[in-house]
Each structure stands twice: as structure tokens, then as C-alpha cells.
């Protein structure tokens, strides 16, 4: 295999990595929208949460699993879970962006090298 062909193969692999990471970033953006919606729902609970908390307060938590503060503890657990998922998503997104940029840079360099090597006279 000639050297310019190797460069074109490297460019093709790098281009494939670039496209794959672009698709991964798109999926992560959709996942981020879902997490933001969950965060918004957690920060602005519906009236049912307040009614259950009021009922637990009037009954001194007799019917609740965790006492008077069942709803508050439930909200805190959900908040911590969402924060953990958000941190994981940010980490994956940073990795995807880094690999996307590397794929783009390597692909461009390999294409330029391939065309330069192809135009050189063999001799």
C-alpha cells in the first residue's frame, strides 16, 4: 500500500470517529434536556407534594416511612441523584468533545498529507 493511501485510510478512520462523536454529543444534548426537566420538576414540586407533607405534619409522621420529613428527604435524594447524573453527563460530554476535536484535526492533517504525497513524483 502506498503512503498516500495509508494517509487516506487514516483520514477515513478519523472522519468516522468525528461523525460518531457528533452523534454521541447530540444524544447527550437530548439527555441533558431530560435531566434539566427532572431538575425543574424537583425544584418546583406539584401541590401533591405539599399536601402529603402537610398530612405527614398533622399526623406527626405516623403513616410515613421516614417520619414527618419523608417528602423533604425524598426530594433531597432525587436532587442528589440528578446531580450525580449531571456530573456523569458532563464528564462524558467533555470526553466526546475531545475525541471529536481529535478526529477532526487528525482527519484534516491526514487528508492534507495524503494529497501532498499523491502529487509528489515517485522517484
MMTF fields as JSON, N, C-alpha, C and O atoms, coordinates in Angstrom:
{
  "mmtfVersion": "1.0.0",
  "mmtfProducer": "UNKNOWN",
  "numBonds": 491,
  "numAtoms": 492,
  "numGroups": 123,
  "numChains": 1,
  "numModels": 1,
  "chainsPerModel": [1],
  "groupsPerChain": [123],
  "chainIdList": ["A"],
  "bondAtomList": [4, 2, 8, 6, 12, 10, 16, 14, 20, 18, 24, 22, 28, 26, 32, 30, 36, 34, 40, 38, 44, 42, 48, 46, 52, 50, 56, 54, 60, 58, 64, 62, 68, 66, 72, 70, 76, 74, 80, 78, 84, 82, 88, 86, 92, 90, 96, 94, 100, 98, 104, 102, 108, 106, 112, 110, 116, 114, 120, 118, 124, 122, 128, 126, 132, 130, 136, 134, 140, 138, 144, 142, 148, 146, 152, 150, 156, 154, 160, 158, 164, 162, 168, 166, 172, 170, 176, 174, 180, 178, 184, 182, 188, 186, 192, 190, 196, 194, 200, 198, 204, 202, 208, 206, 212, 210, 216, 214, 220, 218, 224, 222, 228, 226, 232, 230, 236, 234, 240, 238, 244, 242, 248, 246, 252, 250, 256, 254, 260, 258, 264, 262, 268, 266, 272, 270, 276, 274, 280, 278, 284, 282, 288, 286, 292, 290, 296, 294, 300, 298, 304, 302, 308, 306, 312, 310, 316, 314, 320, 318, 324, 322, 328, 326, 332, 330, 336, 334, 340, 338, 344, 342, 348, 346, 352, 350, 356, 354, 360, 358, 364, 362, 368, 366, 372, 370, 376, 374, 380, 378, 384, 382, 388, 386, 392, 390, 396, 394, 400, 398, 404, 402, 408, 406, 412, 410, 416, 414, 420, 418, 424, 422, 428, 426, 432, 430, 436, 434, 440, 438, 444, 442, 448, 446, 452, 450, 456, 454, 460, 458, 464, 462, 468, 466, 472, 470, 476, 474, 480, 478, 484, 482, 488, 486],
  "bondOrderList": [1, 1, 1, 1, 1, 1, 1, 1, 1, 1, 1, 1, 1, 1, 1, 1, 1, 1, 1, 1, 1, 1, 1, 1, 1, 1, 1, 1, 1, 1, 1, 1, 1, 1, 1, 1, 1, 1, 1, 1, 1, 1, 1, 1, 1, 1, 1, 1, 1, 1, 1, 1, 1, 1, 1, 1, 1, 1, 1, 1, 1, 1, 1, 1, 1, 1, 1, 1, 1, 1, 1, 1, 1, 1, 1, 1, 1, 1, 1, 1, 1, 1, 1, 1, 1, 1, 1, 1, 1, 1, 1, 1, 1, 1, 1, 1, 1, 1, 1, 1, 1, 1, 1, 1, 1, 1, 1, 1, 1, 1, 1, 1, 1, 1, 1, 1, 1, 1, 1, 1, 1, 1],
  "groupList": [{"groupName": "UNK", "atomNameList": ["N", "CA", "C", "O"], "elementList": ["N", "C", "C", "O"], "formalChargeList": [0, 0, 0, 0], "bondAtomList": [1, 0, 2, 1, 3, 2], "bondOrderList": [1, 1, 2], "singleLetterCode": "X", "chemCompType": "L-PEPTIDE LINKING"}],
  "groupTypeList": [0, 0, 0, 0, 0, 0, 0, 0, 0, 0, 0, 0, 0, 0, 0, 0, 0, 0, 0, 0, 0, 0, 0, 0, 0, 0, 0, 0, 0, 0, 0, 0, 0, 0, 0, 0, 0, 0, 0, 0, 0, 0, 0, 0, 0, 0, 0, 0, 0, 0, 0, 0, 0, 0, 0, 0, 0, 0, 0, 0, 0, 0, 0, 0, 0, 0, 0, 0, 0, 0, 0, 0, 0, 0, 0, 0, 0, 0, 0, 0, 0, 0, 0, 0, 0, 0, 0, 0, 0, 0, 0, 0, 0, 0, 0, 0, 0, 0, 0, 0, 0, 0, 0, 0, 0, 0, 0, 0, 0, 0, 0, 0, 0, 0, 0, 0, 0, 0, 0, 0, 0, 0, 0],
  "groupIdList": [1, 2, 3, 4, 5, 6, 7, 8, 9, 10, 11, 12, 13, 14, 15, 16, 17, 18, 19, 20, 21, 22, 23, 24, 25, 26, 27, 28, 29, 30, 31, 32, 33, 34, 35, 36, 37, 38, 39, 40, 41, 42, 43, 44, 45, 46, 47, 48, 49, 50, 51, 52, 53, 54, 55, 56, 57, 58, 59, 60, 61, 62, 63, 64, 65, 66, 67, 68, 69, 70, 71, 72, 73, 74, 75, 76, 77, 78, 79, 80, 81, 82, 83, 84, 85, 86, 87, 88, 89, 90, 91, 92, 93, 94, 95, 96, 97, 98, 99, 100, 101, 102, 103, 104, 105, 106, 107, 108, 109, 110, 111, 112, 113, 114, 115, 116, 117, 118, 119, 120, 121, 122, 123],
  "secStructList": [7, 7, 2, 2, 2, 2, 2, 2, 2, 2, 2, 2, 2, 2, 2, 2, 2, 2, 2, 2, 2, 2, 2, 2, 2, 2, 2, 2, 2, 2, 2, 2, 2, 2, 2, 2, 2, 2, 2, 2, 2, 2, 2, 1, 7, 7, 2, 2, 2, 2, 2, 2, 2, 2, 2, 2, 2, 2, 6, 6, 6, 6, 6, 1, 1, 1, 4, 4, 4, 2, 2, 2, 2, 2, 2, 2, 2, 2, 2, 2, 2, 2, 2, 2, 2, 2, 2, 2, 2, 2, 2, 2, 2, 2, 2, 2, 2, 2, 2, 2, 2, 2, 2, 2, 2, 2, 2, 2, 2, 2, 2, 2, 2, 2, 2, 2, 2, 2, 2, 1, 7, 7, 7],
  "xCoordList": [0.845, 0.0, 0.902, 1.901, 0.545, 1.353, 1.093, 0.069, 2.032, 1.946, 0.736, 0.133, 0.365, -0.807, -2.092, -3.049, -2.117, -3.289, -3.431, -4.542, -2.315, -2.327, -2.871, -3.675, -2.43, -2.902, -4.409, -5.112, -4.907, -6.345, -7.126, -8.226, -6.575, -7.234, -7.278, -8.283, -6.202, -6.184, -7.224, -7.926, -7.325, -8.326, -9.738, -10.616, -9.962, -11.292, -11.653, -12.783, -10.709, -10.969, -11.22, -12.132, -10.418, -10.603, -11.947, -12.611, -12.344, -13.652, -14.789, -15.793, -14.626, -15.633, -15.731, -16.83, -14.59, -14.593, -15.267, -16.015, -15.001, -15.614, -17.135, -17.844, -17.637, -19.088, -19.716, -20.788, -19.054, -19.58, -19.705, -20.711, -18.697, -18.727, -19.76, -20.36, -19.974, -21.018, -22.379, -23.214, -22.599, -23.866, -23.982, -25.068, -22.874, -22.892, -23.21, -23.959, -22.645, -22.909, -24.37, -24.979, -24.935, -26.358, -27.221, -28.161, -26.903, -27.642, -27.46, -28.394, -26.274, -26.028, -26.795, -27.223, -26.976, -27.776, -29.235, -29.885, -29.743, -31.11, -31.217, -32.199, -30.218, -30.203, -30.13, -30.744, -29.391, -29.292, -30.647, -31.002, -31.403, -32.735, -33.654, -34.439, -33.555, -34.368, -33.964, -34.822, -32.654, -32.185, -32.585, -32.939, -32.535, -32.963, -34.451, -34.872, -35.233, -36.66, -36.884, -37.727, -36.126, -36.234, -35.797, -36.405, -34.737, -34.266, -35.33, -35.578, -35.955, -37.008, -38.188, -38.755, -38.555, -39.651, -39.293, -40.153, -38.024, -37.595, -37.588, -37.954, -37.177, -37.099, -38.466, -38.648, -39.412, -40.754, -41.79, -42.479, -41.896, -42.812, -44.268, -44.618, -45.092, -46.518, -47.204, -46.587, -48.473, -49.244, -49.37, -49.504, -49.328, -49.466, -48.369, -48.612, -47.176, -46.06, -46.335, -46.083, -46.847, -47.135, -48.3, -48.31, -49.281, -50.416, -49.947, -50.348, -49.086, -48.566, -47.712, -47.779, -46.914, -46.082, -46.954, -46.653, -48.017, -48.94, -49.629, -49.778, -50.048, -50.687, -49.71, -50.08, -48.446, -47.436, -47.194, -46.958, -47.251, -47.056, -48.199, -47.972, -49.433, -50.587, -50.631, -51.052, -50.197, -50.238, -48.933, -48.754, -48.009, -46.693, -45.912, -45.111, -46.154, -45.417, -45.807, -45.046, -46.975, -47.395, -47.585, -47.356, -47.996, -48.266, -47.125, -47.218, -46.066, -44.945, -43.813, -43.635, -43.056, -41.949, -40.8, -40.163, -40.529, -39.373, -39.753, -38.937, -40.944, -41.349, -41.94, -42.431, -41.881, -42.509, -41.846, -42.506, -40.575, -39.832, -39.65, -38.65, -40.579, -40.482, -40.377, -39.515, -41.237, -41.234, -39.958, -39.424, -39.47, -38.238, -37.05, -36.214, -36.974, -35.866, -35.944, -34.924, -37.162, -37.354, -36.864, -36.186, -37.196, -36.744, -35.227, -34.622, -34.609, -33.15, -32.469, -31.458, -33.026, -32.451, -32.545, -31.586, -33.693, -33.858, -32.89, -32.325, -32.699, -31.781, -30.341, -29.629, -29.921, -28.569, -28.396, -27.34, -29.429, -29.363, -29.243, -28.449, -30.015, -29.954, -28.591, -28.038, -28.039, -26.719, -25.64, -24.721, -25.752, -24.803, -24.9, -23.883, -26.12, -26.307, -25.787, -25.227, -25.97, -25.492, -23.961, -23.38, -23.315, -21.851, -21.333, -20.358, -21.979, -21.594, -21.781, -20.929, -22.885, -23.157, -22.123, -21.674, -21.744, -20.723, -19.386, -18.687, -19.034, -17.773, -17.788, -16.823, -18.883, -18.987, -18.979, -18.408, -19.613, -19.651, -18.263, -17.887, -17.499, -16.135, -15.278, -14.508, -15.411, -14.663, -15.079, -14.229, -16.367, -16.851, -16.353, -15.957, -16.373, -15.894, -14.401, -13.953, -13.635, -12.193, -11.927, -11.111, -12.608, -12.413, -12.915, -12.322, -13.997, -14.485, -13.439, -13.148, -12.876, -11.867, -10.618, -10.043, -10.196, -9.035, -9.316, -8.454, -10.501, -10.857, -10.834, -10.382, -11.32, -11.319, -9.895, -9.551, -9.072, -7.702, -6.894, -6.211, -6.967, -6.219, -6.72, -5.924, -8.028, -8.581, -8.102, -7.74, -8.094, -7.641, -6.153, -5.741, -5.358, -3.915, -3.65, -2.816, -4.347, -4.139, -4.584, -3.929, -5.684, -6.11, -5.084, -4.737, -4.605, -3.601, -2.349, -1.785, -1.916, -0.722, -0.954, -0.068, -2.127, -2.432, -2.383, -1.804, -2.982, -2.957, -1.548, -1.157, -0.797, 0.583, 1.436, 2.237, 1.261, 2.038, 1.619, 2.444, 0.352, -0.132, 0.427, 0.701, 0.595, 1.08, 2.589, 3.104, 3.302, 4.759, 5.128, 4.529, 6.103, 6.539, 7.264, 8.032, 7.01, 7.647, 9.021, 9.174, 9.97, 11.213, 12.356, 13.478],
  "yCoordList": [-1.166, 0.0, 1.244, 1.298, 2.209, 3.412, 4.356, 4.27, 5.241, 6.108, 7.037, 7.312, 7.524, 8.4, 7.622, 8.18, 6.343, 5.521, 5.315, 5.327, 5.128, 4.994, 6.272, 6.225, 7.412, 8.696, 8.845, 9.352, 8.404, 8.487, 7.549, 7.889, 6.375, 5.454, 6.047, 5.928, 6.673, 7.336, 8.448, 8.613, 9.206, 10.278, 9.705, 10.297, 8.564, 7.944, 7.478, 7.674, 6.872, 6.415, 7.611, 7.585, 8.657, 9.862, 10.522, 11.029, 10.517, 11.057, 10.25, 10.81, 8.933, 8.086, 8.37, 8.412, 8.567, 8.894, 10.245, 10.418, 11.197, 12.522, 12.42, 12.988, 11.701, 11.564, 10.832, 11.215, 9.779, 9.033, 9.935, 9.88, 10.759, 11.633, 12.745, 13.168, 13.22, 14.223, 13.63, 14.294, 12.384, 11.721, 11.495, 11.624, 11.16, 10.954, 12.262, 12.27, 13.353, 14.654, 15.038, 15.614, 14.721, 15.003, 14.232, 14.788, 12.967, 12.172, 12.709, 12.683, 13.191, 13.757, 15.059, 15.363, 15.83, 17.047, 16.72, 17.423, 15.654, 15.222, 14.737, 15.028, 14.005, 13.537, 14.717, 14.683, 15.748, 16.946, 17.638, 18.144, 17.666, 18.276, 17.517, 18.122, 16.2, 15.39, 15.648, 15.78, 15.719, 15.985, 17.373, 17.552, 18.356, 19.702, 19.73, 20.438, 18.973, 18.877, 18.21, 18.651, 17.147, 16.473, 17.407, 17.423, 18.191, 19.146, 20.208, 20.573, 20.701, 21.699, 21.132, 21.811, 19.892, 19.257, 19.054, 19.166, 18.756, 18.564, 19.885, 19.923, 20.956, 22.255, 22.926, 23.779, 22.556, 23.131, 22.004, 21.713, 21.379, 20.234, 20.675, 21.834, 19.708, 19.977, 20.105, 19.922, 20.419, 20.627, 19.334, 19.376, 18.19, 16.915, 16.696, 16.121, 17.149, 17.007, 17.802, 17.321, 19.009, 19.843, 19.285, 19.388, 18.693, 18.095, 16.892, 16.722, 16.05, 14.898, 15.347, 14.753, 16.389, 16.902, 17.478, 17.297, 18.159, 18.712, 17.587, 17.668, 16.538, 15.393, 14.711, 14.349, 14.537, 13.931, 14.797, 14.277, 16.1, 17.005, 16.926, 16.918, 16.867, 16.78, 15.458, 15.413, 14.388, 13.072, 12.738, 11.618, 13.712, 13.538, 12.382, 11.73, 12.134, 11.119, 9.7, 8.772, 9.51, 8.167, 7.256, 6.052, 7.79, 6.975, 7.032, 6.419, 7.752, 7.913, 6.972, 6.654, 6.533, 5.614, 6.275, 5.642, 7.537, 8.211, 9.329, 10.209, 9.311, 10.325, 11.549, 11.481, 12.653, 13.888, 14.417, 15.042, 14.168, 14.763, 13.811, 13.902, 12.928, 11.961, 12.648, 12.303, 13.602, 14.276, 15.087, 15.129, 15.726, 16.516, 15.602, 15.918, 14.48, 13.538, 12.932, 12.718, 12.66, 12.125, 13.137, 12.759, 14.402, 15.443, 15.593, 15.802, 15.489, 15.588, 14.417, 14.603, 13.204, 12.045, 12.209, 11.93, 12.66, 12.877, 13.944, 13.811, 15.0, 16.073, 15.558, 15.885, 14.76, 14.195, 13.249, 13.227, 12.473, 11.556, 12.339, 11.975, 13.396, 14.212, 14.879, 14.959, 15.362, 15.987, 14.977, 15.317, 13.75, 12.703, 12.377, 12.22, 12.277, 12.013, 13.172, 12.957, 14.408, 15.578, 15.585, 15.886, 15.252, 15.204, 14.135, 14.366, 12.975, 11.915, 12.369, 12.109, 13.043, 13.533, 14.57, 14.556, 15.456, 16.457, 15.792, 16.199, 14.788, 14.077, 13.388, 13.48, 12.7, 12.032, 13.038, 12.776, 14.19, 15.209, 15.791, 16.024, 16.026, 16.533, 15.533, 15.922, 14.246, 13.225, 13.181, 13.078, 13.259, 13.214, 14.413, 14.273, 15.585, 16.784, 16.654, 17.029, 16.124, 15.964, 14.997, 15.292, 13.84, 12.868, 13.412, 13.132, 14.182, 14.789, 15.735, 15.697, 16.583, 17.533, 16.816, 17.214, 15.759, 14.984, 14.341, 14.35, 13.786, 13.176, 14.185, 13.881, 15.382, 16.423, 16.837, 16.938, 17.076, 17.526, 16.448, 16.738, 15.217, 14.125, 13.895, 13.65, 13.973, 13.787, 14.845, 14.527, 16.095, 17.175, 17.016, 17.139, 16.743, 16.574, 15.393, 15.489, 14.287, 13.105, 13.369, 12.909, 14.101, 14.434, 15.311, 15.065, 16.324, 17.205, 16.409, 16.556, 15.566, 14.751, 13.794, 13.599, 13.208, 12.284, 12.968, 12.428, 14.15, 14.864, 15.34, 15.332, 15.75, 16.188, 15.008, 15.145, 13.846, 12.666, 12.149, 11.621, 12.297, 11.798, 12.653, 12.123, 13.944, 14.831, 14.78, 15.231, 14.234, 14.153, 13.118, 12.045, 13.443, 12.449, 11.295, 11.489, 10.114, 8.927, 8.808, 8.856, 8.658, 8.577, 8.318, 8.231],
  "zCoordList": [0.0, 0.0, 0.0, 0.718, -0.79, -0.92, 0.251, 0.929, 0.463, 1.638, 1.578, 2.615, 0.406, 0.34, 0.623, 1.16, 0.265, 0.568, 2.074, 2.603, 2.757, 4.217, 4.841, 5.773, 4.324, 4.85, 4.637, 5.512, 3.475, 3.234, 4.144, 4.58, 4.438, 5.368, 6.778, 7.48, 7.173, 8.493, 8.528, 9.525, 7.446, 7.365, 7.436, 8.064, 6.801, 6.825, 8.241, 8.689, 8.934, 10.31, 11.217, 12.043, 11.066, 11.878, 11.573, 12.477, 10.306, 9.939, 10.544, 10.985, 10.562, 11.207, 12.692, 13.246, 13.342, 14.77, 14.994, 15.956, 14.11, 14.212, 14.124, 14.955, 13.125, 12.941, 14.121, 14.589, 14.607, 15.749, 16.975, 17.681, 17.232, 18.402, 18.247, 19.235, 17.034, 16.812, 17.155, 17.77, 16.757, 17.099, 18.605, 19.171, 19.252, 20.701, 21.424, 22.4, 20.949, 21.571, 21.391, 22.293, 20.231, 20.013, 21.019, 21.586, 21.235, 22.219, 23.634, 24.435, 23.938, 25.265, 25.454, 26.567, 24.391, 24.495, 24.802, 25.576, 24.196, 24.495, 25.939, 26.622, 26.397, 27.782, 28.749, 29.816, 28.387, 29.228, 29.332, 30.397, 28.244, 28.283, 29.232, 29.961, 29.221, 30.13, 31.584, 32.458, 31.837, 33.201, 33.671, 34.837, 32.785, 33.177, 33.509, 34.424, 32.781, 33.077, 34.436, 35.218, 34.713, 36.013, 37.134, 38.204, 36.89, 37.898, 38.165, 39.314, 37.098, 37.244, 38.025, 38.881, 37.732, 38.469, 39.934, 40.808, 40.203, 41.584, 42.35, 43.525, 41.697, 42.369, 42.508, 43.377, 41.674, 41.709, 41.799, 40.821, 42.96, 43.077, 42.951, 43.17, 42.592, 42.463, 43.82, 44.869, 43.77, 45.003, 45.808, 47.031, 45.129, 45.83, 46.86, 47.921, 46.552, 47.491, 48.764, 49.868, 48.609, 49.774, 50.591, 51.818, 49.907, 50.614, 51.428, 52.579, 50.821, 51.567, 52.747, 53.823, 52.553, 53.646, 54.753, 55.933, 54.394, 55.385, 56.153, 57.372, 55.445, 56.103, 57.063, 58.18, 56.616, 57.49, 58.715, 59.805, 58.548, 59.68, 60.67, 61.88, 60.169, 61.073, 61.828, 62.984, 61.179, 61.828, 62.529, 63.008, 62.594, 63.213, 62.589, 63.258, 61.299, 60.57, 60.901, 60.628, 61.482, 61.883, 60.678, 60.786, 59.54, 58.36, 57.339, 56.275, 57.651, 56.728, 57.114, 58.289, 56.128, 56.376, 57.121, 57.962, 56.823, 57.393, 58.354, 58.627, 58.856, 59.821, 59.139, 58.012, 59.841, 59.383, 58.099, 57.269, 57.946, 56.832, 55.642, 54.929, 55.427, 54.334, 52.978, 52.169, 52.732, 51.428, 51.222, 50.114, 52.271, 52.155, 51.866, 51.019, 52.561, 52.332, 50.936, 50.281, 50.494, 49.142, 48.105, 47.15, 48.281, 47.364, 47.372, 46.321, 48.545, 48.647, 47.941, 47.263, 48.1, 47.405, 45.897, 45.177, 45.419, 43.982, 43.478, 42.392, 44.264, 43.871, 43.768, 42.818, 44.739, 44.704, 43.519, 42.887, 43.221, 42.081, 40.772, 39.904, 40.625, 39.41, 39.29, 38.193, 40.412, 40.378, 39.969, 39.224, 40.452, 40.065, 38.582, 37.906, 38.081, 36.652, 35.812, 34.737, 36.3, 35.572, 35.508, 34.465, 36.625, 36.652, 35.683, 34.968, 35.66, 34.724, 33.285, 32.435, 33.006, 31.658, 31.233, 30.087, 32.125, 31.792, 31.486, 30.559, 32.251, 32.018, 30.654, 29.896, 30.348, 29.048, 27.906, 26.847, 28.119, 27.084, 26.839, 25.69, 27.898, 27.726, 26.953, 26.075, 27.277, 26.542, 25.07, 24.185, 24.814, 23.435, 22.635, 21.477, 23.252, 22.562, 22.256, 21.173, 23.205, 22.992, 21.838, 20.965, 21.823, 20.751, 19.407, 18.366, 19.428, 18.194, 17.619, 16.424, 18.475, 18.01, 17.501, 16.487, 18.2, 17.742, 16.395, 15.516, 16.218, 14.942, 13.811, 12.708, 14.082, 13.063, 12.709, 11.531, 13.714, 13.467, 12.745, 11.763, 13.225, 12.586, 11.163, 10.257, 10.966, 9.625, 8.651, 7.518, 9.076, 8.194, 7.878, 6.724, 8.9, 8.676, 7.749, 6.849, 7.958, 7.117, 5.676, 4.741, 5.483, 4.123, 3.417, 2.262, 4.11, 3.506, 3.168, 2.083, 4.099, 3.851, 2.683, 1.85, 2.623, 1.528, 0.176, -0.766, 0.06, -1.211, -1.564, -2.731, -0.554, -0.817, -1.286, -2.21, -0.642, -1.037, -2.407, -3.153, -2.737, -4.017, -5.175, -6.252, -4.962, -6.007, -6.192, -7.216, -5.211, -5.348, -6.402, -6.467, -7.212, -8.213, -7.538, -6.595, -8.027, -7.462, -8.11, -9.33, -7.273, -7.945, -7.111, -7.61]
}
